[in-house]
Structure formats: structure tokens, C-alpha cells
Amino acid sequence: MWQRFTFYDLRVVGHYLGVLVTWSAILMAIPLVTALLFQEWDAASRYLLAIGITLTSGAALRFCRIQPGRLNRQQALAVVGLAWLVIGLFCSIPLYLSGHYTTFLDALFDGVSGITTTGASLIIDLDHLSYADNMFRFMMHLLGGLGLIVVALSLGMFGKGAGSQLYSSEARSEHVVPNVIQTAQFIAKVTAVVIGVATILLSAFLLLEGFEPARGILQALWVSISGFVTGGFAPMQQSILYYHSFLLETVTIVLMIMGSISFVIYYEVWKGNVRPFFRDIETRTMVIWVAVMVVVFMASLSASTLFADLPALLRRGVYMVVACFTTTGFSVITPNQLLTVLTSGAFLTLALLMAVGGAAGSTAGGIKLYRFGIIAKSILQTVKEAVSPDSARVVESYHHVGRRMLTPTAVKEAMTIFVLYVVTYVIGALVGIAHGYDATQSIFESICMASNGGLITGLASPGMPVTLELFYILQMWVGRLEFITLLALVAQIISSVIPRRSAKGGARS
């Protein structure tokens, strides 16, 4: 039974949110330095103002001083649940001041989209955005992809005693190593190495293509960040299509796939245990699921005029499949082509790929391959039980960093999240339809938001209805938290507001 949220609990939550808000000013310091280096004085003044507002607000929240102690489960859930919206709100300040958004709500949409690594954007004239503002967009992706709490823990911001509860409350049930802080630091190190190597490779490609050194290196860094954290923001309006580079597309495909793999698997491989990667239920589910969907997608595209020849079919088709199943949202076709050239079968295939998503414990969104595999195993077990003798005891096992038995608890958890995602997808589609939009497009956009996929069709655009925009912001937030944290937070609020009755009934407490 949930306990009431007391004034002390509010002080605890406020204090930890203040820590996160204060340290998020560091995120804004990076574009500030970028603006100073490239003499973008207007941008520099905007980030100085945003840093001042953020530091002042964070310091005010930290005045909710508390005695050092261990966070309980309820407090940790509230901190994590609110952090994504609060940080997104502060990130929207410099975005709105850039002048590339028609309303503050559009900037808030991009702030939440950046932090949750959704990648959908309502920005205007992206191709002429300053270096500083572009840097900030991808720093949001980096912070959100790693996880607000993971970054905070790796920097030692919360001290001792709060790490375990906060880590597990951020939809991260798996520890790479037994120590939570060491887990966070390992995730940060892997990310730094992968992004560093990819930036060097992409910089070389872009410089050979004739890009100016500064512009080429920065865009290589930004694309590398967005690819590995499966974010979806791109430096140019046409996304990856802008570069028309097979080598760049190949590198980003590798980056997106690496970003969709669980960090637990990375740790096993780092220790020299390569075998668990190939035996893992997520790897096998991914191979089967993606192979089937590639065949369906290619068959659907065979009738499309955009892919008239086999090389174009393979190149663009495979890229779009990878971008969707990893929930990255990069694109090598335009939004208009997505609607007018792709067949309905190909369109639906991309939506299904985003809906399922990548691996649990990765930067990808969606239902997750682990849950999809568990449900498939449960169905297989049910079929085996139906055809087995009454006296037989059917036991199903799977590998996920070691051999595990399929338990009713694991199946229930997987089914619960699966159903919640599907319900969210359906509700989002109905909201779009209620606003007068096409049903197919509304379904696709809803899946994109709730799965943090980022590949939008244009329904989400500047000037969209405010109610629909607010709902999409809610979907991005819900999808990033994977429901449990959000539902627990709602339960806390309800239990604190609604008066309780005594055990004998009737009397209010």
C-alpha cells in the first residue's frame, strides 16, 4: 500500500531535483563555449542568460535541505519521474530564445524530444542554426541517451546511499557491474569510446567530401552522438539524406545497431565472453524479428517508384529498417516520400519496427526485444503444454547473461509493459484522429512519440493543435519512463490527495 507523500518527502524530491537542475547548467556551458569559439555573440548571451536562470532555480530547489540519508523507493520514483520534464523545461529556454521556434511550447516539445532521445523536432530553418544551438541539441541527446541518473551517478552528484534506488527507478533493472556508480561509469566510458571512434571516421569522410574542417568535424560529432544514443536529431533538415554518402550511411548503421544493444552485453564482451552475445534472447529475437521485417519491407517496396533498382532498394530499404527498429529516427528519404512514395505495407512495417524497438538496457526505445522474446517464449511454452501429456511438466528456458528459467513473474512483467505500450499507441492514434488527421498517419505518429522513435511524417509540425502537441509531449515522457515509474508516481499523488478511510469504514483519516 502506498504511503502518503509528506512535506518531508516533497523537500527530499525538491532537493534532488535541484541538484539535477543545477548540474544541467553544465550542459549549457558546452554550447556557451562553442558560441565563444565561433564568435556567435548573440548565442553566447542567450546561453549565459539560460545558465543564470537554471542555476538560480536549481539553487532555490536545493534550499529544501535534508539530512543525509537513503532515498526510499517512493522518493526516488518521484525524482526520476519529474526530472525528465523539469530538465526538458529548462532546456527549452535557450532553444526558444534562438528564434527558430514559433512558440515556447514548440521549444518545450524539442526540449523533451531531445532529452528523451525521441528526435522529433518542430524547429524552423534548421539548416541555418548556429553551431552553439546545434551543439546544445546533441548534448541533450547525449544526456538523455545515457540517462539523467546515469550521468549524475557517474559524476558522483548524489553521493552515497541514493544511487541504487535512483538507478532502478530510471527503467534500468540491470546492473552491468554490482556497484551502481561503477555501472554508470562503465556506460559513460563505452559511449565515449564509440562516439570518439565514429567521430574520427565520419570527420575523415566529410573532409574528403569538401566540408570545411570545423563544420565537418562538428557534424561528424553530432551525427555520431545521435546515432549511438539512438536519438534522431540531425544537423541538417534532410537528416542523413543530406550527405548522399554510402560510407556515412554504413557507419551510422553500425552506430545505431550498437546503440540498440544492451550495455550488459558490452560488459560481457569486454570481459572476453563473446558467446553470451550470440546466445542472448535479445540477440536471437532481434535477428529473427528484423530478418522477417526486412523481407516484408523489401517486398512492399518492390512496387515503389522510389526504389526502381535493386541497389537503391537495398541501400535505402535496409537503412530505414535499421533506423526504425533501433528507434533512432535517421532518414534517407524525405517526410513527403515517406507518405507518398512508400506503399502502405512498407509504411506499416516501419511503424511496427519502431513499436518493438531495441534491447532492454540500451539507449533504444519501444517495447524492447527482451519483452518481445519473453512473450514469444511464453506462447511457445503454452503450445508445448497443450500437446504434452497431462503428467508432463513443461519448463522453458532462455539465455540472458546466463541461463534463466521462464517464470510467471517474468511473463507478467513483459505482458504488462507490452499492453501499456499498445494502449498508449492506440490512445495516441485516437487523439490524432480526433483532431481530424488521417488514421494511418495518426497511428504512425503516435507510435513514433511513445516509442521515442523520432521518424515523423509531418503531422507533428509548427502550428499543430496545442492539445495534440501536449499529448505528444506526454507520450514522449511516458515512453522514456516505460510506464512503471510514471504509474507509481501517479499512485503516490492520488494516495496523498484522496482522504483515506479507516479500517472499520466511513471515518476519514
C-alpha positions in Angstrom: 0.0 0.0 0.0 1.4 3.4 -1.0 2.2 5.8 1.9 1.1 9.4 1.8 3.6 11.8 0.3 4.5 14.1 3.2 6.0 17.6 3.3 9.4 16.0 4.1 9.1 13.8 1.0 8.5 16.9 -1.1 11.6 18.5 0.4 13.6 15.4 -0.5 12.3 15.4 -4.0 12.8 19.1 -4.4 16.4 18.9 -3.1 17.4 16.1 -5.6 15.7 17.9 -8.5 17.6 21.0 -7.5 20.9 19.0 -7.8 19.9 17.8 -11.3 18.8 21.3 -12.4 22.0 22.9 -11.1 24.2 20.4 -12.8 22.2 20.8 -16.1 23.8 24.2 -16.3 27.0 22.4 -17.2 25.1 21.1 -20.3 24.5 24.7 -21.3 28.1 25.6 -20.7 29.2 23.5 -23.6 27.2 25.4 -26.2 28.3 28.6 -24.5 32.0 27.7 -25.1 31.1 26.7 -28.7 29.5 30.1 -29.2 32.6 31.9 -27.8 34.9 29.9 -30.0 33.0 30.7 -33.2 32.2 34.3 -32.1 28.5 33.7 -32.1 27.9 36.6 -29.6 24.1 36.5 -29.7 24.1 32.8 -28.9 26.6 33.3 -26.2 24.4 35.9 -24.5 21.4 33.6 -24.7 23.2 30.7 -23.0 24.6 33.0 -20.3 21.0 34.0 -19.5 19.8 30.4 -19.6 22.6 29.3 -17.3 21.7 32.1 -14.9 18.1 31.1 -14.8 19.0 27.4 -14.4 21.5 28.0 -11.6 19.2 30.3 -9.7 16.3 27.8 -10.0 18.4 24.9 -9.0 19.9 26.7 -6.0 16.4 27.6 -4.9 15.3 24.0 -5.0 18.4 22.9 -3.2 17.4 25.1 -0.3 14.9 22.3 0.5 17.8 21.0 2.6 17.5 17.5 4.0 19.6 15.4 6.4 21.9 13.0 4.6 20.2 9.7 4.3 19.0 7.0 1.9 16.2 7.7 -0.5 13.2 5.4 -0.2 11.6 3.9 -3.2 8.7 6.4 -3.4 11.0 9.4 -3.3 13.3 8.0 -5.9 10.4 7.4 -8.3 9.2 10.9 -7.9 12.7 12.4 -8.5 13.2 10.3 -11.7 9.6 10.8 -12.9 9.7 14.6 -12.6 13.3 15.0 -13.7 12.7 14.4 -17.4 10.0 17.1 -17.6 11.9 19.6 -15.4 15.2 19.3 -17.3 13.3 19.4 -20.6 11.6 22.6 -19.4 14.9 24.3 -18.6 16.5 23.0 -21.9 13.6 24.7 -23.8 14.7 28.2 -22.6 17.8 28.6 -24.8 16.0 26.8 -27.7 13.1 29.3 -27.6 15.5 32.3 -27.4 17.2 31.1 -30.6 14.3 32.5 -32.6 13.9 29.2 -34.5 10.6 28.3 -32.8 7.2 29.9 -33.3 6.0 29.3 -29.7 7.6 28.3 -26.4 5.5 25.1 -26.5 7.3 24.1 -29.7 10.6 24.7 -27.9 9.4 22.6 -25.0 8.4 19.9 -27.4 12.0 19.8 -28.8 13.5 20.0 -25.3 11.5 16.9 -24.2 12.2 15.3 -27.5 16.0 15.9 -27.1 16.2 14.7 -23.5 14.1 11.6 -24.2 16.1 10.9 -27.4 12.9 10.9 -29.4 14.4 13.0 -32.1 11.2 14.6 -33.5 11.6 18.3 -34.0 9.5 21.4 -34.6 12.5 23.6 -35.3 12.3 26.2 -38.2 15.2 26.7 -40.6 17.4 24.0 -39.1 20.0 24.4 -41.9 20.9 27.9 -40.6 21.0 27.1 -36.9 24.1 28.4 -35.1 26.9 26.0 -34.1 26.1 26.7 -30.4 22.4 25.8 -30.7 23.2 22.7 -32.7 25.7 21.6 -30.1 23.1 22.0 -27.4 20.6 19.8 -29.2 23.1 17.0 -29.4 24.2 17.5 -25.8 20.6 17.0 -24.8 20.6 13.7 -26.7 23.8 12.6 -25.0 22.5 13.4 -21.6 19.1 11.7 -22.3 20.6 8.7 -24.1 22.9 7.9 -21.2 20.2 8.7 -18.7 19.9 11.6 -16.4 20.5 9.5 -13.4 23.4 7.5 -15.0 25.2 10.8 -15.8 24.6 12.1 -12.3 25.8 8.9 -10.7 28.9 8.7 -12.9 29.8 12.3 -11.8 29.2 11.4 -8.1 26.5 14.1 -7.8 24.2 12.2 -5.4 26.9 10.9 -3.0 26.3 7.6 -1.3 23.0 6.0 -0.4 20.8 7.3 -3.2 22.3 5.6 -6.3 20.6 2.2 -6.3 17.1 3.5 -5.9 17.5 6.2 -8.5 19.2 3.9 -11.0 16.5 1.2 -10.8 13.8 3.9 -10.9 15.0 5.1 -14.3 13.7 1.9 -16.0 17.1 0.3 -15.5 16.7 -3.0 -13.7 20.1 -4.5 -14.9 23.4 -3.6 -13.3 26.4 -4.0 -15.6 28.6 -4.5 -12.5 27.4 -4.9 -8.9 28.3 -1.3 -7.9 25.8 1.2 -9.3 28.3 4.0 -9.7 30.7 1.7 -11.5 27.9 0.7 -13.8 27.2 4.3 -14.7 30.9 5.0 -15.3 31.2 1.9 -17.5 28.2 3.0 -19.6 29.8 6.5 -19.9 33.2 5.0 -20.9 31.7 2.8 -23.6 29.7 5.7 -25.0 32.8 8.0 -25.1 34.9 5.4 -26.9 32.3 4.5 -29.5 31.4 8.2 -30.2 35.1 9.1 -30.4 36.0 6.5 -32.9 32.9 7.2 -35.0 33.6 10.9 -35.0 37.1 10.3 -36.4 35.8 8.1 -39.2 33.0 10.5 -40.1 35.2 13.5 -39.9 37.5 11.9 -42.5 34.6 11.1 -44.8 33.2 14.7 -44.6 36.5 16.4 -45.0 37.2 14.3 -48.1 33.7 15.4 -49.4 34.9 19.0 -49.2 33.4 20.1 -45.9 35.1 23.0 -44.0 37.2 21.5 -41.2 35.2 22.9 -38.3 31.9 22.2 -39.9 32.9 18.7 -40.9 34.3 17.7 -37.5 31.3 19.1 -35.6 28.7 17.5 -37.8 30.6 14.2 -37.5 30.5 14.5 -33.7 26.8 15.4 -33.7 25.8 12.5 -36.1 27.9 10.1 -34.0 26.2 11.1 -30.8 22.7 11.0 -32.2 23.4 7.6 -33.9 24.8 5.8 -30.9 22.3 7.1 -28.3 19.6 6.4 -30.9 18.4 10.0 -30.7 17.4 11.1 -34.2 18.3 14.7 -34.3 20.4 15.6 -37.3 22.4 18.8 -38.1 20.5 19.3 -41.4 16.9 19.4 -42.3 17.2 16.4 -44.7 18.7 14.2 -42.0 21.2 11.7 -43.3 19.9 12.1 -46.9 21.6 15.4 -47.0 25.1 13.8 -47.2 24.4 11.3 -50.0 27.3 9.2 -48.7 27.3 5.4 -48.7 30.2 5.4 -46.3 28.5 7.7 -43.8 25.3 5.6 -44.0 27.3 2.5 -43.3 29.0 3.9 -40.2 25.6 5.3 -38.9 24.0 1.9 -39.4 26.7 0.3 -37.3 26.3 3.1 -34.7 22.5 2.6 -34.5 22.8 -1.2 -34.1 25.5 -0.7 -31.4 23.3 1.8 -29.6 20.4 -0.7 -29.6 22.4 -3.4 -27.8 22.3 -3.8 -24.0 25.3 -2.4 -22.1 25.2 -5.6 -20.1 26.3 -7.5 -23.3 29.1 -4.9 -23.8 30.4 -5.7 -20.4 30.4 -9.4 -21.0 32.2 -8.9 -24.3 34.7 -6.6 -22.6 35.5 -9.4 -20.2 36.1 -11.7 -23.2 32.8 -13.6 -23.0 31.6 -13.2 -26.6 29.4 -16.3 -26.5 26.6 -14.7 -24.4 26.0 -12.2 -27.1 25.1 -14.8 -29.7 23.1 -16.9 -27.2 21.2 -14.0 -25.6 17.4 -14.0 -26.1 17.5 -10.4 -27.3 20.1 -11.1 -30.0 18.2 -14.0 -31.3 14.9 -12.2 -31.2 16.5 -9.2 -33.0 17.9 -11.4 -35.8 14.6 -13.2 -36.4 12.4 -10.2 -36.0 14.4 -7.8 -38.2 15.0 -10.5 -40.8 11.3 -11.1 -41.2 10.5 -7.4 -41.3 13.3 -6.7 -43.9 11.8 -9.3 -46.2 8.3 -7.8 -45.7 9.6 -4.3 -46.2 11.6 -5.1 -49.3 8.6 -7.0 -50.8 6.4 -3.9 -50.1 9.0 -1.6 -51.7 9.3 -3.6 -54.9 6.3 -1.8 -56.3 7.6 1.6 -55.3 8.9 4.1 -57.9 11.5 5.4 -55.4 13.3 2.1 -55.3 13.3 1.2 -59.0 16.6 -0.6 -59.0 18.0 -3.3 -56.6 20.9 -1.3 -55.2 18.6 1.6 -54.2 16.2 -0.8 -52.8 18.8 -2.5 -50.6 20.6 0.7 -49.6 17.6 2.8 -48.6 15.4 0.0 -47.5 17.9 -1.5 -45.1 18.8 1.9 -43.7 15.2 2.7 -42.9 14.6 -0.6 -41.3 17.7 -0.2 -39.0 16.7 3.4 -38.2 13.3 2.3 -37.1 14.0 -0.9 -35.2 16.7 1.0 -33.2 14.2 3.9 -32.7 16.9 6.3 -33.9 14.8 8.1 -36.5 17.5 9.0 -39.0 16.2 9.0 -42.5 17.4 8.7 -46.1 14.1 9.7 -47.6 12.1 12.9 -47.1 8.9 13.1 -45.0 6.9 13.7 -48.2 8.3 10.5 -49.7 7.5 8.6 -46.6 3.9 9.4 -47.1 3.5 9.5 -50.9 6.1 7.0 -52.3 6.2 4.2 -49.7 3.5 1.6 -50.0 1.0 1.1 -47.2 2.7 -2.2 -46.3 6.2 -0.6 -46.1 4.7 2.3 -44.0 3.1 -0.1 -41.5 6.3 -2.2 -41.4 8.3 0.8 -40.2 5.7 1.6 -37.6 5.8 -2.0 -36.2 9.6 -1.9 -36.1 9.5 1.4 -34.0 6.8 -0.1 -31.8 9.0 -3.0 -30.7 12.3 -1.1 -30.6 15.7 -2.3 -29.4 17.2 -4.1 -26.5 16.5 -3.5 -22.8 19.4 -1.8 -21.1 20.3 0.1 -24.3 19.6 3.6 -25.4 16.8 2.4 -27.7 13.1 2.9 -27.0 9.9 0.9 -27.7 8.5 -2.2 -26.0 12.0 -3.8 -26.2 13.2 -7.1 -27.8 13.7 -8.7 -24.4 10.0 -8.4 -23.6 9.1 -9.4 -27.1 11.2 -12.5 -26.7 9.8 -13.4 -23.3 6.3 -13.2 -24.7 7.2 -15.4 -27.7 8.8 -18.0 -25.2 5.6 -17.9 -23.2 3.5 -18.6 -26.3 5.8 -21.5 -27.2 5.5 -22.9 -23.7 1.7 -22.7 -23.8 1.8 -24.6 -27.1 4.1 -27.3 -25.7 1.8 -27.7 -22.7 -1.2 -28.2 -24.9 0.4 -31.0 -26.9 2.2 -32.7 -23.9 0.7 -35.4 -21.7 -1.1 -34.2 -18.6 1.6 -35.7 -16.4 4.4 -33.8 -18.2 5.9 -30.7 -16.7 7.0 -28.2 -19.4 9.8 -25.9 -18.5 11.0 -23.2 -20.9 14.4 -21.6 -20.5 16.3 -18.8 -22.2 19.7 -17.1 -22.1 20.2 -13.5 -20.9 23.7 -13.2 -19.4 23.4 -16.7 -18.2 20.7 -19.4 -18.4 17.3 -18.4 -16.9 14.1 -20.2 -16.4 10.9 -18.7 -17.8 8.8 -17.7 -14.7 5.2 -16.4 -14.5 6.6 -13.2 -12.9 8.8 -12.5 -16.0 5.9 -13.2 -18.3 3.6 -11.0 -16.3 6.0 -8.1 -16.3 6.6 -8.4 -20.0 2.9 -8.6 -20.8 2.1 -5.6 -18.6 4.6 -3.3 -20.3 3.5 -4.7 -23.7 -0.1 -4.0 -23.1 0.6 -0.5 -21.7 2.6 0.4 -24.8 -0.1 -0.9 -27.1 -2.8 1.0 -25.2 -0.7 4.2 -25.4 -0.1 3.7 -29.1 -3.9 3.3 -29.7 -4.9 6.3 -27.5 -2.3 8.5 -29.3 -3.7 7.4 -32.6 -7.3 8.2 -31.5 -6.2 11.6 -30.3 -4.7 12.3 -33.7 -7.9 11.1 -35.4 -10.0 13.2 -33.1 -8.1 16.3 -34.3 -9.1 15.5 -37.9 -5.9 13.8 -39.2 -5.6 10.7 -41.3 -5.9 7.4 -39.4 -2.8 5.8 -40.8 -0.7 8.9 -40.3 -2.1 9.3 -36.7 -1.1 5.7 -35.9 2.4 6.2 -37.2 2.9 9.4 -35.4 1.6 8.0 -32.1 4.0 5.0 -32.3 6.8 7.4 -33.1 6.2 9.5 -30.0 5.6 6.7 -27.4 8.5 4.6 -28.7 10.8 7.6 -28.8 11.3 6.7 -32.5 11.6 10.2 -34.0 10.6 9.4 -37.6 7.7 11.8 -38.0 5.5 12.2 -41.1 4.8 15.9 -40.7 1.7 15.6 -38.5 3.8 16.9 -35.7 4.7 20.3 -37.1 4.8 24.0 -36.1 1.2 25.2 -35.8 -0.2 21.9 -34.8 -3.1 22.0 -32.3 -1.9 22.7 -28.7 -3.8 19.8 -27.2 -2.2 17.4 -29.6 1.2 18.8 -29.0 0.8 18.5 -25.3 -0.3 14.9 -25.7 2.7 14.1 -27.8 5.0 15.6 -25.1 3.2 13.3 -22.6 3.8 10.3 -24.8 7.5 11.0 -25.2 7.8 11.3 -21.4 5.7 8.2 -20.7 7.7 6.1 -23.3 11.0 7.1 -21.9 10.0 6.2 -18.3 8.5 2.9 -19.5 5.3 3.4 -17.5 6.1 1.8 -14.2 7.8 4.9 -12.8 5.0 7.1 -14.1 2.3 4.9 -12.7 4.0 4.7 -9.4 4.3 8.5 -9.3 0.6 8.9 -10.2 -0.3 6.4 -7.4 1.7 8.5 -4.9 -0.1 11.6 -5.9 -3.6 10.0 -5.7 -2.8 8.3 -2.4 -1.7 11.7 -1.0 -4.7 13.7 -2.2 -7.7 11.3 -1.7 -8.6 11.0 2.0 -8.3 7.6 3.5 -10.9 5.7 5.3 -10.4 3.8 8.5 -10.4 0.0 8.5 -13.9 0.0 10.0 -15.2 2.1 7.1 -16.7 5.6 7.0 -14.3 7.5 9.2 -11.8 9.7 7.4 -8.2 9.8 8.5 
